Amino acid sequence: MRISVDRDVCIGAGQCALVSPDVFTQDDDGFGTVVPGRETGAGGPLVREAARSCPVGAVTVAEVTA
């Protein structure tokens, strides 16, 4: 799974960090970002819920196929 936040779209609502704080955080400017080292790997249902909860759709969760 590949997890990302589009900084050009993010408005800093913080829903991703509230729903899945082990994967998402907010940077010094208040924008959502993925916790370093968590960009790939198992995300679980909370990561998908964080993507759904983003009001502007800035969070992307994509399956990585080998």
Secondary structure by P-SEA (a helix, b strand, c coil): cbbbbccccccccccccccccccbbbccccccccccccccccccaaaaaaaaacccccbbbbbbcc
